[in-house]
Amino acid sequence: MYEVDTIISKSEIYSDEKIADLFDNVLRLTFKTEDEYIKFMENPKLTLEDFNIVRGLTEKSDIIKFLKDYDLANGLKNSRPMIEITNPKDLPVKLLKSKKRIALNLSNLNFEEAFSIITNPLVSDNVTFYSRYDEGRETTLKEMIDVYNELLSYAKPAIDNNYSPAESIYYIYNVVKKRIYNEETKEEKYCKSRSVTDILNGDKIVCTGFSNLIAAIANILHIPVEVSYWDDITDKTAGHSANVVYLNDPKYDICGVYAIDATWDSRENEEDTEYENNIEHFLIPMTIEEKNKKRCALKPAIGCSYYRFFISKIYYKQTPFLTQNKDIAFKKAEQIYNYLNLPMPNNLEDIEEELKKIGNKIIPPSTLEKIITAVTPKSEEDLEKTVNSSIHKKAYEKIKINTLLRIIKGQSKN
């Protein structure tokens, strides 16, 4: 029995003019607009000409047999459309008024836009949701409202204290790393420790959960934060998740791309207090982050914009006739420069050179002290311990030593 997967989306992914695709056990129907879907449902019929045919995946004979045997009207009874919302103005008003069971995918919206939809008077309990930080988990209206209110409560201190971007991200990192790493059991669903909805309502959390929670709170505070994914070189079934922060903070003269790994700095157990003075994996320059992860047999996957740019650039260099990789590289670079509010160079080579510099910026320890003190005032001893745990302290000392050696070497030549 084929399940019917109905999607209403303007995304380029579904750019084919034909509406139907046949997979192993799924009939996918794709419509550009709400009106197209409603018109089809008035007289739901499919012919061979309605299908995208990909040789080797879907043969004409498979489709002909499907059309002969499948009861489309019955299949549609158990289906509900999933509508991708890219703008709050695209709300499917007719479907909402009809009280038809539908799902809204809000993954492309920011917090305010998504919140405006779930609190819209037209939205009722017949609507379910997909969001960016729920790992494909379908959530109810009540769950969405409860989670968004809880996320707002997490963000409120940063808003009330008017924290700068660097202060805000340090605040978020401290809130999230209080959680204790705790995997779901074999009997529990995968999303139990990864979906923001689930981790806020339970005690399970793994690396993806830490990363999703950081990104969700940062979204409320308008700080560009993405989840970065890492493949395990030794085990294809394993991997890791962290965050990438595109940080432009005039207050502290910081403009760069940095990594955060709250999982690796998180509290070990209820008795652990040492984690409070450890920022070993906070705002790590991207070049150092990649080296650190490589030591743990991890390599960047196609995830965050920063690594996606470099991976796409490598693919384009290897196969320059495939311009798609060049287009992706430019698209990701444009996103990064928009995040940082910087002008973008015109060619890939200049972009690559500049992004490497942007991803290799060291923050002076004195600046870190100011950020820490603004958010979590500490004793002199704890402040020193915290700053000393940072990679920036070690890198800064190394820079000072190398500079001194160059001076001494220059003087000896004279």
Residue, then its C-alpha position, 0 to 999 in steps of 0.5 A: m500500500y502506497e502512502v501519499d505524501t503531499i507537499i505544497s512548496k515554492s522551493e526550487i527542490y520541487s521545480d519540476e512541472k509535473i506533480a507526481d513522483l513514485f518511490d518505493n512505498v510513497l506517492r509524492l504529490t507536489f503543488k506550488t500553491e494552495d490553490e493548485y492543491i485545492k483544484f486537484m482535490e476537487n477532481p483527484k486523478l493522475t495520468l502517466e503524463d503527471f509523473n516525473i520519470v527517472r530512468g533506473l529509479t522509476e520506469k514507465s511500467d511501474i507507473i502504469k501498474f501503479l495507476k491500474d492498481y492504486d485507489l488514489a481517492n482512498g489513499l488521499k483520505n489518510s493524507r494531509p498536506m504539508i505546506e512549507i511557509t517561507n513568509p508569514k504572508d503565505l499562510p494557507v488561509k483557505l485550508l485553515k478556514s476549512k479546518k482540514r488537517i494540515a501540517l505547516n513547515l516553519s523551518n525557513l522562518n525566524f522566531e518572530e515570524a513563526f510565533s506570529i503563525i502559531t498565535n494566529p487566530l486561524v490556526s487551531d488544533n487541526v494544524t501540526f508543525y515542523s520547525r528547524y530545531d525539532e529534527g523532523r519531529e511533528t509537533t502539536l499547536k500546544e507543544m509549539i506554544d509551550v516550547y516557544n514560551e519557554l525559549l522566550s523565558y530563556a532569552k529574557p535575561a539577555i534581552d532585559n540586560n541588553y547584552s551585546p551579541a558576544e555577551s548574549i552568546y556567552y549567556i546562552y552557552n552557559v545556560v545550555k551547558k548546565r544540562i547533563y549529557n544523557e542519551e535516550t534508551k533503545e526503546e525511546k525515539y531518536c528525537k527524544s534527546r535531539s528535538v528542542t520540544d523533547i529536550l525541554n520537556g525531559d532530561k535526555i540530551v545529546c550533542t544535537g540537542f545541545s546544538n539545537l537548543i543554542a541555535a533556537i535561543a540565539n534565533i530569538l536574540h537575532i544572533p546568526v547561529e547554525v548547527s554544524y555537523w561532523d562525520d566520524i571518519t572511523d564509523k559511518t554510523a556515528g558523528h557529532s554536532a556543534n554550533v557555528v556563530y557568525l559574530n559581529d559585536p562592535k562593543y568588543d570589536i569582534c567580527g569573525v566566525y567561531a565554533i561553540d561545542a557546549t556538549w564537550d564543556s557540559r556539566e558531567n553530573e549533578e555534583d560537577t561545579e568545575y564546568e562553570n569555570n571551563i570555556e575550552h570550546f567557547l568561540i573557537p576560531m574555525t581553523i582551530e576547531e577543524k584541527n581539534k575535531k580532526r584529532c577526534a577523527l571528525k571531519p566537517a559534513i555539508g551543514c553550516s554555511y561556513y563549511r558548506f562554502f569551502i566544501s562546495k569550492i573544493y567540488y567546483k575546483q575538482t569539476p569546474f564544468l559543474t557550475q552548481n557547486k560554484d553557485i552554492a559556494f557563492k550563495k553560502a558566502e553571501q549568507i555569511y557576509n550578510y550574517l556579519n554585515l560585511p561587503m562581499p568580494n566579487n570572486l571565489e578566490d578572494i572570498e576564500e582568502e578572506l573567510k579563512k582570515i575571518g575564521n582564524k581571529i583570536i580574541p584577546p584574553s582581556t576582552l574575554e574577561k570583560i564579556i565573562t564579567a558582564v554576564t557571570p561576575k566571578s572572583e579573581e581566581d575563578l575569572e583567571k581559571t575561566v580565561n586560562s581554559s580558553i583556546h584564546k588565552k593559549a593562542y594569544e600567549k603563543i602569538k606573544i612568544n612568537t613575536l618576541l622570538r622574531i624581535i630577538k632574532g631580528q636583533s641578533k642579525n643586527 
